[in-house]
Amino acid sequence: MKFGGSLCILNVGGRRFSFSPELMKDLPLSRLTRLHRCASEREVLEVCDDYDRDRNEFFFDRHSEAFSFIMLYVQHGKLRFVPHMCELSFYNEMIYWGLESSHLQVCCQRRLDDRMSDSSVHFSPEEEARGPGNRSRWLERMRRTFEEPTSSVAAQILASVSVVFVLVSMVLLCASTLPDWKTAESSVDAHRYETPLTFLLLSSCRIIEAVCIGWFTAECIVRFIVARDKCEFVRRPLNIIDLLAISPYYISVTMSILTGENSQLQRAGVTLRVLRIMRIFWVIKLARHFLGLQTLGLTLRRCYREMVMLLVFICVAMAIFSALAQLLEHGLDLESGNQDYASIPAACWWVIISMTTVGYGDMYPITVPGRVLGGLCVVSGIVLLALPITFIYHSFIQCYHELKIRSARCTRSLSVDFIN
């Protein structure tokens, strides 16, 4: 530096650190390197918050304890989070001084990745409605009412009504697969009314089904209108599921209009039957209102690596044991061998039900080497399934506690608003 004394003093949040200019130049902190290259007081004030020429002291309005941990990294080469400090706040301090997440230890990098992913999906700060005026505030209030069931009393009432419609639609869907229901529906479609009560019951069920679909459609349209980002709204998994659950009804109605009232012809089509059963996705709508389903979804999102590892373990073991089982049970004696193991794909079914300890009993080894292999397959399945499930279990507990704390905060906020 071309100004000041020979010793530089950094005042970070009230705590002083003394450096020589040569040492400051060699520190792996880009902000201090920029400070060393400053040639005038104006350039210095662009890097720090204040400067005392008499004492050659540079002031930084930053977290002093975080900077102490960063200096420990400079001395020892290991960077870890400050205890009892938010990971995102410490990461913000790192960026300010010129460090990146790759400088953290592996365990702290994992914590930071999980916290950043969690913040972007579940703990993103509420942004103020863009644009002045009552219309923006009204849209924001509507968005929170439909998207956050615990944000207000109206949101809770709306969520309760939505749950009721989901349960009613599920009951109707399950009842429509009963044999007596199908017989009664066929007689009504053929204009052979056995009893007026049957006709009235089926007509009422169709009306209730139409009302449920109308509710889901209106709810989806309103949520799309009040959404901040329409593209992000379309990409969300729950919204895609809503669309997949609603569209089969309208496709069936369209086919009924185009082909006439012959519903027997419609039900004969495999496509329409598949579309009709897709309404079971309405059950997933309950994830908006129940903490348990939200915990399951967040756990699967965070543990996708462990899930992939579990599938790889199963596939590798299935390939090995199915090949050995086919060889021991059928390959050594093609004429009198066990025909259930005639091929490796057939043996794969036996391997998967043995590794998961289900054991339907529809196929089993009959030779001594095959039974020994079956025992090894069962023991290997228990071990391989237990290894990644431990990580998934701990992640599930963590996700449950995080979502429970967030729900408690929203409930307390709702209680204060209700009292006010």
PATI-555528 format. One record per residue (C-alpha): y, x, z. Coordinates in Angstrom, 3 decimals, padded with zeros to 6 digits, always signed. Last residue first. Example, Ala and Ser with C-alpha at 12.3 -4.5 7.8 and 13.67 -1.06 7.14 Angstrom:
<zakols>
{{-001.060,+013.670,+007.140}}
{{-004.500,+012.300,+007.800}}
</zakols>
This chain:
<zakols>
{{-008.977,-055.813,+016.845}}
{{-012.325,-056.626,+018.445}}
{{-014.020,-056.864,+015.040}}
{{-012.458,-053.616,+013.852}}
{{-013.631,-051.823,+017.002}}
{{-017.154,-053.231,+016.634}}
{{-017.296,-052.210,+012.962}}
{{-016.268,-048.645,+013.844}}
{{-018.989,-048.513,+016.490}}
{{-021.528,-049.818,+013.969}}
{{-020.420,-047.295,+011.345}}
{{-020.844,-044.469,+013.829}}
{{-024.276,-045.754,+014.860}}
{{-025.356,-045.918,+011.218}}
{{-024.253,-042.319,+010.689}}
{{-026.197,-041.206,+013.759}}
{{-029.303,-043.090,+012.559}}
{{-028.974,-041.571,+009.099}}
{{-028.916,-038.075,+010.567}}
{{-031.768,-038.796,+013.005}}
{{-033.979,-040.222,+010.253}}
{{-033.241,-037.345,+007.895}}
{{-034.246,-034.805,+010.546}}
{{-037.475,-036.650,+011.384}}
{{-038.367,-036.919,+007.683}}
{{-037.639,-033.232,+007.132}}
{{-039.983,-032.346,+009.991}}
{{-042.740,-034.486,+008.468}}
{{-042.247,-033.092,+004.962}}
{{-042.557,-029.540,+006.263}}
{{-045.807,-030.387,+008.069}}
{{-047.109,-032.246,+004.998}}
{{-046.970,-028.973,+003.052}}
{{-049.941,-027.381,+004.914}}
{{-051.952,-030.460,+005.922}}
{{-052.938,-031.493,+002.405}}
{{-054.423,-028.087,+001.598}}
{{-056.369,-027.890,+004.870}}
{{-057.850,-031.396,+004.697}}
{{-058.691,-030.990,+001.006}}
{{-060.412,-027.671,+001.615}}
{{-062.623,-029.244,+004.296}}
{{-063.589,-032.134,+001.987}}
{{-064.268,-029.862,-001.004}}
{{-066.320,-027.448,+001.093}}
{{-068.479,-030.341,+002.232}}
{{-068.869,-031.569,-001.340}}
{{-069.876,-028.100,-002.494}}
{{-072.646,-028.094,+000.096}}
{{-073.668,-031.519,-001.175}}
{{-073.766,-030.275,-004.764}}
{{-075.825,-027.229,-003.797}}
{{-078.355,-029.565,-002.091}}
{{-078.561,-031.954,-005.043}}
{{-077.651,-035.657,-004.800}}
{{-073.869,-035.534,-005.124}}
{{-071.877,-038.751,-004.630}}
{{-070.471,-041.548,-006.777}}
{{-069.342,-045.073,-005.831}}
{{-069.256,-044.042,-002.174}}
{{-065.560,-044.858,-001.762}}
{{-064.990,-041.586,+000.084}}
{{-061.378,-041.674,+001.243}}
{{-061.288,-038.173,+002.747}}
{{-058.257,-037.192,+000.568}}
{{-060.211,-034.220,-000.756}}
{{-063.283,-036.413,-001.335}}
{{-061.429,-039.164,-003.215}}
{{-059.776,-036.529,-005.429}}
{{-062.984,-034.586,-006.058}}
{{-065.042,-037.650,-007.001}}
{{-062.415,-038.717,-009.527}}
{{-062.289,-035.199,-010.955}}
{{-066.058,-035.345,-011.530}}
{{-065.561,-037.936,-014.263}}
{{-062.943,-035.702,-015.902}}
{{-065.415,-032.777,-015.698}}
{{-068.144,-034.656,-017.530}}
{{-071.629,-036.042,-016.853}}
{{-071.038,-036.106,-013.122}}
{{-072.052,-039.730,-012.589}}
{{-075.080,-038.995,-014.772}}
{{-076.706,-036.905,-012.034}}
{{-079.117,-034.617,-013.846}}
{{-082.446,-035.651,-015.295}}
{{-081.853,-034.678,-018.931}}
{{-078.924,-032.251,-018.773}}
{{-080.319,-030.174,-015.906}}
{{-078.018,-027.289,-014.967}}
{{-074.894,-029.072,-016.225}}
{{-075.427,-032.313,-014.325}}
{{-075.023,-031.960,-010.566}}
{{-074.328,-028.244,-010.172}}
{{-072.236,-027.780,-013.330}}
{{-070.254,-031.001,-013.015}}
{{-069.569,-030.234,-009.355}}
{{-068.402,-026.687,-010.165}}
{{-065.974,-027.939,-012.828}}
{{-064.721,-030.724,-010.569}}
{{-064.280,-028.308,-007.657}}
{{-062.099,-025.847,-009.579}}
{{-059.910,-028.316,-011.487}}
{{-059.437,-030.530,-008.434}}
{{-058.467,-027.556,-006.273}}
{{-055.804,-026.506,-008.764}}
{{-054.519,-030.062,-009.210}}
{{-054.387,-030.748,-005.460}}
{{-052.509,-027.545,-004.646}}
{{-050.093,-028.139,-007.521}}
{{-049.447,-031.689,-006.326}}
{{-048.677,-030.425,-002.808}}
{{-046.330,-027.758,-004.187}}
{{-044.512,-030.424,-006.199}}
{{-044.123,-032.503,-003.048}}
{{-042.902,-029.459,-001.112}}
{{-040.289,-028.779,-003.772}}
{{-039.287,-032.463,-003.828}}
{{-038.680,-032.319,-000.102}}
{{-034.956,-033.152,-000.033}}
{{-035.122,-036.146,-002.353}}
{{-038.405,-037.379,-000.887}}
{{-036.854,-037.254,+002.577}}
{{-033.721,-039.075,+001.411}}
{{-035.818,-041.882,-000.077}}
{{-037.991,-042.245,+003.026}}
{{-034.971,-042.240,+005.321}}
{{-033.296,-044.943,+003.232}}
{{-036.489,-047.003,+003.464}}
{{-036.484,-046.692,+007.256}}
{{-032.774,-047.431,+007.639}}
{{-032.995,-050.869,+006.070}}
{{-030.169,-052.568,+004.147}}
{{-029.794,-050.778,+000.822}}
{{-033.504,-049.883,+000.841}}
{{-034.247,-053.626,+000.698}}
{{-033.476,-053.472,-003.003}}
{{-036.798,-051.639,-003.328}}
{{-038.554,-054.982,-002.819}}
{{-036.862,-056.275,-005.962}}
{{-039.050,-053.822,-007.863}}
{{-041.781,-056.476,-007.689}}
{{-039.909,-058.099,-010.556}}
{{-041.830,-055.715,-012.775}}
{{-044.705,-058.222,-012.637}}
{{-042.911,-060.417,-015.151}}
{{-042.213,-057.570,-017.537}}
{{-045.850,-056.533,-017.545}}
{{-046.949,-060.098,-018.217}}
{{-044.389,-060.344,-020.989}}
{{-045.688,-057.210,-022.642}}
{{-049.320,-058.250,-022.406}}
{{-048.678,-061.391,-024.400}}
{{-050.913,-064.309,-023.492}}
{{-048.322,-065.461,-021.024}}
{{-045.955,-066.278,-023.866}}
{{-048.473,-068.329,-025.819}}
{{-049.281,-070.317,-022.695}}
{{-045.529,-070.792,-022.211}}
{{-045.363,-073.016,-025.266}}
{{-041.800,-074.220,-024.742}}
{{-040.514,-072.800,-028.007}}
{{-040.919,-069.346,-029.475}}
{{-037.246,-068.320,-029.626}}
{{-036.053,-070.169,-026.529}}
{{-039.071,-069.138,-024.467}}
{{-038.706,-065.541,-025.671}}
{{-035.096,-065.537,-024.497}}
{{-036.089,-066.979,-021.124}}
{{-038.778,-064.296,-020.750}}
{{-036.289,-061.552,-021.665}}
{{-033.818,-062.986,-019.162}}
{{-036.425,-062.897,-016.406}}
{{-037.606,-059.397,-017.340}}
{{-033.985,-058.013,-017.143}}
{{-033.425,-058.565,-013.427}}
{{-035.931,-056.146,-011.896}}
{{-035.319,-053.318,-014.370}}
{{-031.561,-053.698,-013.892}}
{{-031.867,-053.557,-010.122}}
{{-034.113,-050.496,-010.436}}
{{-031.425,-048.759,-012.504}}
{{-028.902,-049.633,-009.799}}
{{-031.145,-048.132,-007.130}}
{{-031.600,-044.933,-009.148}}
{{-027.855,-044.308,-009.648}}
{{-026.976,-043.376,-013.221}}
{{-025.199,-046.635,-014.062}}
{{-022.902,-046.341,-011.046}}
{{-022.100,-042.727,-011.896}}
{{-020.941,-043.829,-015.333}}
{{-018.831,-046.660,-013.864}}
{{-017.016,-044.385,-011.419}}
{{-015.031,-046.215,-008.744}}
{{-017.296,-049.265,-008.662}}
{{-015.544,-052.643,-008.245}}
{{-016.718,-054.054,-011.581}}
{{-020.263,-052.663,-011.322}}
{{-020.706,-054.056,-007.825}}
{{-019.511,-057.448,-009.051}}
{{-021.959,-057.409,-011.978}}
{{-024.926,-056.406,-009.774}}
{{-024.178,-059.107,-007.204}}
{{-023.777,-061.755,-009.893}}
{{-027.097,-060.782,-011.451}}
{{-028.923,-060.722,-008.125}}
{{-027.541,-064.154,-007.218}}
{{-028.390,-065.637,-010.619}}
{{-031.923,-064.253,-010.405}}
{{-032.351,-065.885,-007.010}}
{{-030.957,-069.190,-008.311}}
{{-033.325,-069.090,-011.309}}
{{-036.296,-068.507,-009.012}}
{{-035.216,-071.384,-006.798}}
{{-035.002,-073.650,-009.861}}
{{-038.450,-072.555,-011.005}}
{{-039.835,-073.227,-007.535}}
{{-038.293,-076.693,-007.485}}
{{-039.832,-077.535,-010.849}}
{{-043.222,-076.361,-009.642}}
{{-043.025,-078.506,-006.508}}
{{-041.744,-081.598,-008.303}}
{{-044.471,-081.410,-010.950}}
{{-047.146,-080.991,-008.315}}
{{-045.742,-083.852,-006.227}}
{{-045.744,-086.165,-009.225}}
{{-049.512,-085.747,-009.360}}
{{-051.905,-084.610,-012.092}}
{{-049.116,-084.185,-014.621}}
{{-050.652,-083.380,-017.983}}
{{-047.584,-082.358,-020.000}}
{{-049.336,-079.176,-021.286}}
{{-046.814,-077.036,-019.400}}
{{-047.461,-079.086,-016.274}}
{{-051.219,-078.640,-016.600}}
{{-050.802,-074.895,-017.076}}
{{-048.565,-074.621,-014.002}}
{{-051.109,-076.460,-011.862}}
{{-053.883,-074.161,-013.013}}
{{-051.757,-071.048,-012.497}}
{{-050.812,-072.153,-008.973}}
{{-054.446,-072.866,-008.114}}
{{-055.441,-069.381,-009.316}}
{{-052.750,-067.622,-007.204}}
{{-050.519,-065.205,-009.165}}
{{-047.419,-067.427,-008.924}}
{{-047.627,-067.315,-005.134}}
{{-046.956,-063.574,-005.067}}
{{-043.881,-063.920,-007.277}}
{{-042.598,-066.900,-005.307}}
{{-042.964,-065.036,-002.007}}
{{-041.205,-061.992,-003.478}}
{{-038.317,-064.151,-004.725}}
{{-037.883,-065.671,-001.271}}
{{-037.913,-062.235,+000.393}}
{{-035.315,-060.857,-002.009}}
{{-033.099,-063.919,-001.621}}
{{-033.207,-063.583,+002.167}}
{{-032.357,-059.874,+001.949}}
{{-029.323,-060.664,-000.228}}
{{-028.116,-063.256,+002.281}}
{{-028.408,-060.724,+005.088}}
{{-026.526,-058.084,+003.066}}
{{-023.691,-060.525,+002.374}}
{{-023.452,-061.420,+006.057}}
{{-023.411,-057.738,+006.996}}
{{-020.732,-056.991,+004.403}}
{{-018.606,-059.881,+005.670}}
{{-018.848,-058.499,+009.209}}
{{-017.623,-055.123,+008.014}}
{{-018.703,-051.631,+006.926}}
{{-022.347,-051.945,+007.993}}
{{-023.703,-053.221,+004.645}}
{{-021.947,-050.464,+002.658}}
{{-022.047,-051.004,-001.123}}
{{-021.042,-054.675,-001.461}}
{{-018.384,-054.835,+001.268}}
{{-017.274,-051.268,+000.640}}
{{-016.571,-052.056,-003.005}}
{{-014.757,-055.273,-002.133}}
{{-012.476,-053.432,+000.290}}
{{-011.774,-050.781,-002.329}}
{{-011.011,-053.448,-004.916}}
{{-008.603,-055.183,-002.494}}
{{-006.877,-051.899,-001.698}}
{{-006.396,-051.241,-005.395}}
{{-005.043,-054.741,-006.005}}
{{-002.635,-054.576,-003.057}}
{{-000.465,-051.927,-004.638}}
{{-000.429,-048.228,-005.228}}
{{-002.850,-046.326,-007.403}}
{{-006.146,-044.842,-006.494}}
{{-007.938,-046.206,-003.499}}
{{-008.209,-043.602,-000.821}}
{{-011.321,-041.539,-000.862}}
{{-013.914,-041.993,+001.813}}
{{-015.432,-038.681,+002.619}}
{{-018.873,-037.945,+001.181}}
{{-021.496,-038.134,+003.889}}
{{-024.492,-039.599,+002.091}}
{{-024.777,-038.135,-001.408}}
{{-022.440,-035.144,-001.743}}
{{-022.572,-034.382,+001.987}}
{{-026.366,-034.291,+002.133}}
{{-026.593,-031.978,-000.859}}
{{-023.973,-029.702,+000.689}}
{{-025.760,-029.784,+004.059}}
{{-029.159,-029.042,+002.527}}
{{-027.790,-026.176,+000.461}}
{{-025.933,-024.744,+003.471}}
{{-029.011,-024.891,+005.687}}
{{-031.085,-023.189,+002.997}}
{{-028.475,-020.474,+002.605}}
{{-028.495,-020.006,+006.379}}
{{-032.245,-019.343,+006.366}}
{{-031.914,-016.933,+003.437}}
{{-029.132,-014.918,+005.071}}
{{-025.683,-015.478,+003.633}}
{{-024.116,-013.219,+000.995}}
{{-025.456,-015.483,-001.776}}
{{-023.177,-018.259,-000.479}}
{{-020.150,-016.358,-001.735}}
{{-017.524,-014.194,-000.074}}
{{-013.849,-013.773,-000.979}}
{{-011.966,-014.306,+002.287}}
{{-011.123,-017.916,+001.438}}
{{-014.600,-018.608,+000.070}}
{{-016.163,-017.479,+003.330}}
{{-013.777,-019.625,+005.354}}
{{-014.785,-022.675,+003.296}}
{{-018.432,-021.785,+003.900}}
{{-017.688,-021.787,+007.624}}
{{-016.219,-025.279,+007.343}}
{{-019.194,-026.465,+005.267}}
{{-021.674,-025.139,+007.820}}
{{-019.903,-026.934,+010.651}}
{{-019.480,-024.725,+013.685}}
{{-021.607,-024.921,+016.841}}
{{-022.939,-021.394,+016.306}}
{{-021.106,-019.393,+013.617}}
{{-023.284,-019.145,+010.548}}
{{-024.992,-015.914,+009.556}}
{{-024.027,-012.855,+007.519}}
{{-026.041,-009.632,+007.724}}
{{-024.699,-006.318,+006.367}}
{{-024.141,-004.686,+009.773}}
{{-020.453,-003.780,+009.776}}
{{-019.080,-006.013,+007.028}}
{{-021.326,-008.869,+008.209}}
{{-019.943,-008.399,+011.719}}
{{-016.498,-008.667,+010.127}}
{{-017.507,-012.047,+008.675}}
{{-018.637,-013.143,+012.130}}
{{-015.225,-012.185,+013.518}}
{{-013.547,-014.059,+010.630}}
{{-015.437,-017.216,+011.645}}
{{-014.268,-016.722,+015.232}}
{{-010.629,-016.431,+014.133}}
{{-010.543,-019.580,+011.999}}
{{-007.581,-019.212,+009.624}}
{{-003.790,-019.172,+009.750}}
{{-003.556,-015.605,+008.507}}
{{-000.722,-013.341,+009.707}}
{{-000.236,-009.769,+008.501}}
{{+001.245,-007.212,+010.897}}
{{+003.100,-004.068,+009.804}}
{{+004.777,-004.041,+013.232}}
{{+008.324,-003.947,+011.886}}
{{+007.491,-005.602,+008.574}}
{{+005.989,-008.733,+010.133}}
{{+004.208,-010.761,+007.426}}
{{+003.331,-014.452,+007.101}}
{{+000.712,-016.758,+005.531}}
{{-001.265,-014.142,+003.609}}
{{-001.944,-013.496,-000.103}}
{{+001.216,-014.865,-001.737}}
{{+003.247,-013.518,+001.171}}
{{+002.047,-010.025,+000.300}}
{{+003.252,-010.370,-003.289}}
{{+006.744,-011.192,-002.057}}
{{+006.618,-008.255,+000.367}}
{{+006.098,-005.862,-002.485}}
{{+003.429,-003.632,-004.013}}
{{+000.309,-005.622,-003.125}}
{{-002.918,-003.754,-003.958}}
{{-004.104,-003.665,-000.358}}
{{-003.598,-007.419,+000.001}}
{{-005.718,-007.999,-003.098}}
{{-008.492,-005.967,-001.508}}
{{-008.057,-007.943,+001.685}}
{{-008.533,-011.180,-000.260}}
{{-011.523,-009.769,-002.164}}
{{-013.480,-008.973,+000.964}}
{{-016.080,-006.222,+000.505}}
{{-013.934,-003.785,+002.588}}
{{-013.241,-000.475,+000.818}}
{{-009.484,-000.966,+000.367}}
{{-009.101,-002.107,+003.952}}
{{-010.702,+001.128,+005.120}}
{{-008.197,+003.211,+003.156}}
{{-005.261,+001.145,+004.427}}
{{-006.402,+001.703,+008.043}}
{{-007.520,-001.355,+009.874}}
{{-006.589,-003.156,+013.095}}
{{-007.816,-006.686,+013.933}}
{{-005.732,-009.082,+016.001}}
{{-006.804,-012.567,+017.189}}
{{-004.196,-015.329,+017.090}}
{{-005.788,-017.283,+014.210}}
{{-006.288,-014.132,+012.172}}
{{-003.636,-011.494,+012.924}}
{{-004.506,-008.559,+010.680}}
{{-002.880,-005.300,+011.750}}
{{-002.459,-002.478,+009.229}}
{{-002.075,+001.122,+010.425}}
{{-000.152,+003.737,+008.382}}
{{+003.122,+001.881,+008.481}}
{{+004.687,-000.593,+006.102}}
{{+005.128,-000.450,+002.360}}
{{+003.497,+001.118,-000.722}}
{{+000.000,+000.000,+000.000}}
</zakols>
